[in-house]
Amino acid sequence: MKFFRRNGGTRTRNGDRLQLHLVAYQIAIHFFYFSN
């Protein structure tokens, strides 16, 4: 994970945003499954 930060600051920020979106999507899917 440390070498990821060495590759570039902007790329890491974009990757973090994508990961957050993926986590949010998974949470939303879980909520939908539980609600149904």
N, CA, C and O atoms as a Tripos MOL2 file, in Angstrom:
@<TRIPOS>MOLECULE
protein
  144   143    36     0     0
PROTEIN
NO_CHARGES

@<TRIPOS>ATOM
      1 N           0.8430   -1.2000    0.0000 N.3       1 MET1
      2 CA          0.0000    0.0000    0.0000 C.3       1 MET1
      3 C           0.8810    1.2530    0.0000 C.2       1 MET1
      4 O           0.5000    2.2800   -0.5620 O.2       1 MET1
      5 N           2.0550    1.1680    0.6290 N.am      2 LYS2
      6 CA          2.9350    2.3360    0.7030 C.3       2 LYS2
      7 C           3.4660    2.6960   -0.6820 C.2       2 LYS2
      8 O           3.5250    3.8740   -1.0340 O.2       2 LYS2
      9 N           3.8570    1.6830   -1.4770 N.am      3 PHE3
     10 CA          4.4080    1.9640   -2.8020 C.3       3 PHE3
     11 C           3.3650    2.6040   -3.7070 C.2       3 PHE3
     12 O           3.7170    3.2840   -4.6710 O.2       3 PHE3
     13 N           2.0810    2.3940   -3.4080 N.am      4 PHE4
     14 CA          1.0290    3.0370   -4.1980 C.3       4 PHE4
     15 C           1.1300    4.5490   -4.0660 C.2       4 PHE4
     16 O           0.9520    5.2720   -5.0460 O.2       4 PHE4
     17 N           1.4160    5.0320   -2.8580 N.am      5 ARG5
     18 CA          1.5070    6.4720   -2.6260 C.3       5 ARG5
     19 C           2.7260    7.0460   -3.3450 C.2       5 ARG5
     20 O           2.7090    8.1950   -3.7850 O.2       5 ARG5
     21 N           3.7940    6.2350   -3.4620 N.am      6 ARG6
     22 CA          5.0140    6.7030   -4.1260 C.3       6 ARG6
     23 C           4.7760    6.8840   -5.6240 C.2       6 ARG6
     24 O           5.4390    7.7070   -6.2550 O.2       6 ARG6
     25 N           3.8420    6.1310   -6.2000 N.am      7 ASN7
     26 CA          3.6080    6.2050   -7.6470 C.3       7 ASN7
     27 C           3.0290    7.5500   -8.0460 C.2       7 ASN7
     28 O           3.2690    7.9930   -9.1690 O.2       7 ASN7
     29 N           2.2850    8.2170   -7.1900 N.am      8 GLY8
     30 CA          1.7340    9.5230   -7.5540 C.3       8 GLY8
     31 C           0.6450    9.9570   -6.6010 C.2       8 GLY8
     32 O          -0.1840    9.1430   -6.1950 O.2       8 GLY8
     33 N           0.6340   11.2420   -6.2320 N.am      9 GLY9
     34 CA         -0.3680   11.7360   -5.2840 C.3       9 GLY9
     35 C          -1.7390   11.8390   -5.9160 C.2       9 GLY9
     36 O          -2.7360   11.4800   -5.2890 O.2       9 GLY9
     37 N          -1.8100   12.3330   -7.1730 N.am     10 THR10
     38 CA         -3.1120   12.5280   -7.8140 C.3      10 THR10
     39 C          -3.7760   11.1790   -8.0670 C.2      10 THR10
     40 O          -4.9810   11.0210   -7.8750 O.2      10 THR10
     41 N          -2.9720   10.2100   -8.5000 N.am     11 ARG11
     42 CA         -3.5410    8.8900   -8.7900 C.3      11 ARG11
     43 C          -4.0950    8.2530   -7.5220 C.2      11 ARG11
     44 O          -5.1520    7.6230   -7.5530 O.2      11 ARG11
     45 N          -3.3850    8.4150   -6.4080 N.am     12 THR12
     46 CA         -3.8490    7.8200   -5.1550 C.3      12 THR12
     47 C          -5.1780    8.4480   -4.7430 C.2      12 THR12
     48 O          -6.0780    7.7580   -4.2640 O.2      12 THR12
     49 N          -5.2920    9.7670   -4.9350 N.am     13 ARG13
     50 CA         -6.5440   10.4310   -4.5510 C.3      13 ARG13
     51 C          -7.6970    9.9050   -5.4000 C.2      13 ARG13
     52 O          -8.7790    9.6350   -4.8790 O.2      13 ARG13
     53 N          -7.4700    9.7580   -6.7080 N.am     14 ASN14
     54 CA         -8.5250    9.2340   -7.5810 C.3      14 ASN14
     55 C          -8.8720    7.8030   -7.1900 C.2      14 ASN14
     56 O         -10.0450    7.4290   -7.1900 O.2      14 ASN14
     57 N          -7.8640    6.9990   -6.8570 N.am     15 GLY15
     58 CA         -8.1040    5.6190   -6.4530 C.3      15 GLY15
     59 C          -8.9160    5.5610   -5.1730 C.2      15 GLY15
     60 O          -9.8180    4.7330   -5.0440 O.2      15 GLY15
     61 N          -8.5980    6.4450   -4.2110 N.am     16 ASP16
     62 CA         -9.3550    6.4720   -2.9600 C.3      16 ASP16
     63 C         -10.8130    6.8100   -3.2380 C.2      16 ASP16
     64 O         -11.7170    6.2290   -2.6390 O.2      16 ASP16
     65 N         -11.0390    7.7610   -4.1570 N.am     17 ARG17
     66 CA        -12.4180    8.1380   -4.4770 C.3      17 ARG17
     67 C         -13.1470    6.9560   -5.0910 C.2      17 ARG17
     68 O         -14.3060    6.7040   -4.7610 O.2      17 ARG17
     69 N         -12.4820    6.2270   -5.9810 N.am     18 LEU18
     70 CA        -13.1170    5.0670   -6.6140 C.3      18 LEU18
     71 C         -13.4300    4.0150   -5.5570 C.2      18 LEU18
     72 O         -14.5060    3.4160   -5.5750 O.2      18 LEU18
     73 N         -12.4920    3.7860   -4.6340 N.am     19 GLN19
     74 CA        -12.7240    2.7990   -3.5780 C.3      19 GLN19
     75 C         -13.9100    3.2100   -2.7240 C.2      19 GLN19
     76 O         -14.7330    2.3690   -2.3610 O.2      19 GLN19
     77 N         -14.0090    4.4970   -2.3990 N.am     20 LEU20
     78 CA        -15.1360    4.9800   -1.5910 C.3      20 LEU20
     79 C         -16.4390    4.7500   -2.3350 C.2      20 LEU20
     80 O         -17.4330    4.3410   -1.7340 O.2      20 LEU20
     81 N         -16.4450    5.0100   -3.6470 N.am     21 HIS21
     82 CA        -17.6600    4.7890   -4.4390 C.3      21 HIS21
     83 C         -18.0240    3.3080   -4.4410 C.2      21 HIS21
     84 O         -19.1980    2.9560   -4.3220 O.2      21 HIS21
     85 N         -17.0220    2.4390   -4.5750 N.am     22 LEU22
     86 CA        -17.2910    1.0030   -4.5790 C.3      22 LEU22
     87 C         -17.8670    0.5760   -3.2360 C.2      22 LEU22
     88 O         -18.8140   -0.2090   -3.1890 O.2      22 LEU22
     89 N         -17.3060    1.0840   -2.1480 N.am     23 VAL23
     90 CA        -17.8110    0.7470   -0.8110 C.3      23 VAL23
     91 C         -19.2420    1.2390   -0.6600 C.2      23 VAL23
     92 O         -20.0980    0.5300   -0.1300 O.2      23 VAL23
     93 N         -19.5020    2.4670   -1.1320 N.am     24 ALA24
     94 CA        -20.8580    3.0180   -1.0480 C.3      24 ALA24
     95 C         -21.8210    2.1540   -1.8530 C.2      24 ALA24
     96 O         -22.9430    1.9000   -1.4160 O.2      24 ALA24
     97 N         -21.3830    1.7020   -3.0300 N.am     25 TYR25
     98 CA        -22.2330    0.8420   -3.8570 C.3      25 TYR25
     99 C         -22.5480   -0.4550   -3.1230 C.2      25 TYR25
    100 O         -23.6960   -0.8990   -3.1080 O.2      25 TYR25
    101 N         -21.5280   -1.0650   -2.5100 N.am     26 GLN26
    102 CA        -21.7460   -2.3130   -1.7780 C.3      26 GLN26
    103 C         -22.7170   -2.0940   -0.6280 C.2      26 GLN26
    104 O         -23.6050   -2.9160   -0.4020 O.2      26 GLN26
    105 N         -22.5580   -0.9870    0.1060 N.am     27 ILE27
    106 CA        -23.4620   -0.6850    1.2210 C.3      27 ILE27
    107 C         -24.8800   -0.5080    0.7040 C.2      27 ILE27
    108 O         -25.8310   -1.0090    1.3050 O.2      27 ILE27
    109 N         -25.0280    0.2110   -0.4210 N.am     28 ALA28
    110 CA        -26.3580    0.4240   -0.9980 C.3      28 ALA28
    111 C         -26.9810   -0.9080   -1.3870 C.2      28 ALA28
    112 O         -28.1630   -1.1400   -1.1360 O.2      28 ALA28
    113 N         -26.1830   -1.7920   -2.0050 N.am     29 ILE29
    114 CA        -26.7010   -3.1110   -2.4040 C.3      29 ILE29
    115 C         -27.1430   -3.8830   -1.1670 C.2      29 ILE29
    116 O         -28.2040   -4.5060   -1.1710 O.2      29 ILE29
    117 N         -26.3320   -3.8460   -0.1050 N.am     30 HIS30
    118 CA        -26.6980   -4.5470    1.1250 C.3      30 HIS30
    119 C         -28.0040   -3.9980    1.6860 C.2      30 HIS30
    120 O         -28.8640   -4.7600    2.1280 O.2      30 HIS30
    121 N         -28.1530   -2.6730    1.6680 N.am     31 PHE31
    122 CA        -29.3860   -2.0620    2.1760 C.3      31 PHE31
    123 C         -30.5830   -2.5270    1.3520 C.2      31 PHE31
    124 O         -31.6410   -2.8350    1.9000 O.2      31 PHE31
    125 N         -30.4070   -2.5750    0.0320 N.am     32 PHE32
    126 CA        -31.5070   -3.0140   -0.8340 C.3      32 PHE32
    127 C         -31.8850   -4.4580   -0.5160 C.2      32 PHE32
    128 O         -33.0670   -4.7930   -0.4410 O.2      32 PHE32
    129 N         -30.8710   -5.3140   -0.3290 N.am     33 TYR33
    130 CA        -31.1570   -6.7200   -0.0270 C.3      33 TYR33
    131 C         -31.8820   -6.8490    1.3080 C.2      33 TYR33
    132 O         -32.8260   -7.6290    1.4360 O.2      33 TYR33
    133 N         -31.4330   -6.0740    2.3100 N.am     34 PHE34
    134 CA        -32.0590   -6.1630    3.6270 C.3      34 PHE34
    135 C         -33.4750   -5.5990    3.6020 C.2      34 PHE34
    136 O         -34.3670   -6.1130    4.2760 O.2      34 PHE34
    137 N         -33.6790   -4.5320    2.8140 N.am     35 SER35
    138 CA        -34.9920   -3.8790    2.7840 C.3      35 SER35
    139 C         -36.0110   -4.7660    2.0770 C.2      35 SER35
    140 O         -37.1840   -4.7940    2.4490 O.2      35 SER35
    141 N         -35.5500   -5.4950    1.0460 N.am     36 ASN36
    142 CA        -36.5030   -6.3180    0.2810 C.3      36 ASN36
    143 C         -36.9610   -7.5130    1.0920 C.2      36 ASN36
    144 O         -37.7620   -8.3150    0.6120 O.2      36 ASN36
@<TRIPOS>BOND
     1     1     2 1
     2     2     3 1
     3     3     4 2
     4     3     5 am
     5     5     6 1
     6     6     7 1
     7     7     8 2
     8     7     9 am
     9     9    10 1
    10    10    11 1
    11    11    12 2
    12    11    13 am
    13    13    14 1
    14    14    15 1
    15    15    16 2
    16    15    17 am
    17    17    18 1
    18    18    19 1
    19    19    20 2
    20    19    21 am
    21    21    22 1
    22    22    23 1
    23    23    24 2
    24    23    25 am
    25    25    26 1
    26    26    27 1
    27    27    28 2
    28    27    29 am
    29    29    30 1
    30    30    31 1
    31    31    32 2
    32    31    33 am
    33    33    34 1
    34    34    35 1
    35    35    36 2
    36    35    37 am
    37    37    38 1
    38    38    39 1
    39    39    40 2
    40    39    41 am
    41    41    42 1
    42    42    43 1
    43    43    44 2
    44    43    45 am
    45    45    46 1
    46    46    47 1
    47    47    48 2
    48    47    49 am
    49    49    50 1
    50    50    51 1
    51    51    52 2
    52    51    53 am
    53    53    54 1
    54    54    55 1
    55    55    56 2
    56    55    57 am
    57    57    58 1
    58    58    59 1
    59    59    60 2
    60    59    61 am
    61    61    62 1
    62    62    63 1
    63    63    64 2
    64    63    65 am
    65    65    66 1
    66    66    67 1
    67    67    68 2
    68    67    69 am
    69    69    70 1
    70    70    71 1
    71    71    72 2
    72    71    73 am
    73    73    74 1
    74    74    75 1
    75    75    76 2
    76    75    77 am
    77    77    78 1
    78    78    79 1
    79    79    80 2
    80    79    81 am
    81    81    82 1
    82    82    83 1
    83    83    84 2
    84    83    85 am
    85    85    86 1
    86    86    87 1
    87    87    88 2
    88    87    89 am
    89    89    90 1
    90    90    91 1
    91    91    92 2
    92    91    93 am
    93    93    94 1
    94    94    95 1
    95    95    96 2
    96    95    97 am
    97    97    98 1
    98    98    99 1
    99    99   100 2
   100    99   101 am
   101   101   102 1
   102   102   103 1
   103   103   104 2
   104   103   105 am
   105   105   106 1
   106   106   107 1
   107   107   108 2
   108   107   109 am
   109   109   110 1
   110   110   111 1
   111   111   112 2
   112   111   113 am
   113   113   114 1
   114   114   115 1
   115   115   116 2
   116   115   117 am
   117   117   118 1
   118   118   119 1
   119   119   120 2
   120   119   121 am
   121   121   122 1
   122   122   123 1
   123   123   124 2
   124   123   125 am
   125   125   126 1
   126   126   127 1
   127   127   128 2
   128   127   129 am
   129   129   130 1
   130   130   131 1
   131   131   132 2
   132   131   133 am
   133   133   134 1
   134   134   135 1
   135   135   136 2
   136   135   137 am
   137   137   138 1
   138   138   139 1
   139   139   140 2
   140   139   141 am
   141   141   142 1
   142   142   143 1
   143   143   144 2
@<TRIPOS>SUBSTRUCTURE
     1 MET1         2 RESIDUE 1 A MET
     2 LYS2         6 RESIDUE 1 A LYS
     3 PHE3        10 RESIDUE 1 A PHE
     4 PHE4        14 RESIDUE 1 A PHE
     5 ARG5        18 RESIDUE 1 A ARG
     6 ARG6        22 RESIDUE 1 A ARG
     7 ASN7        26 RESIDUE 1 A ASN
     8 GLY8        30 RESIDUE 1 A GLY
     9 GLY9        34 RESIDUE 1 A GLY
    10 THR10       38 RESIDUE 1 A THR
    11 ARG11       42 RESIDUE 1 A ARG
    12 THR12       46 RESIDUE 1 A THR
    13 ARG13       50 RESIDUE 1 A ARG
    14 ASN14       54 RESIDUE 1 A ASN
    15 GLY15       58 RESIDUE 1 A GLY
    16 ASP16       62 RESIDUE 1 A ASP
    17 ARG17       66 RESIDUE 1 A ARG
    18 LEU18       70 RESIDUE 1 A LEU
    19 GLN19       74 RESIDUE 1 A GLN
    20 LEU20       78 RESIDUE 1 A LEU
    21 HIS21       82 RESIDUE 1 A HIS
    22 LEU22       86 RESIDUE 1 A LEU
    23 VAL23       90 RESIDUE 1 A VAL
    24 ALA24       94 RESIDUE 1 A ALA
    25 TYR25       98 RESIDUE 1 A TYR
    26 GLN26      102 RESIDUE 1 A GLN
    27 ILE27      106 RESIDUE 1 A ILE
    28 ALA28      110 RESIDUE 1 A ALA
    29 ILE29      114 RESIDUE 1 A ILE
    30 HIS30      118 RESIDUE 1 A HIS
    31 PHE31      122 RESIDUE 1 A PHE
    32 PHE32      126 RESIDUE 1 A PHE
    33 TYR33      130 RESIDUE 1 A TYR
    34 PHE34      134 RESIDUE 1 A PHE
    35 SER35      138 RESIDUE 1 A SER
    36 ASN36      142 RESIDUE 1 A ASN
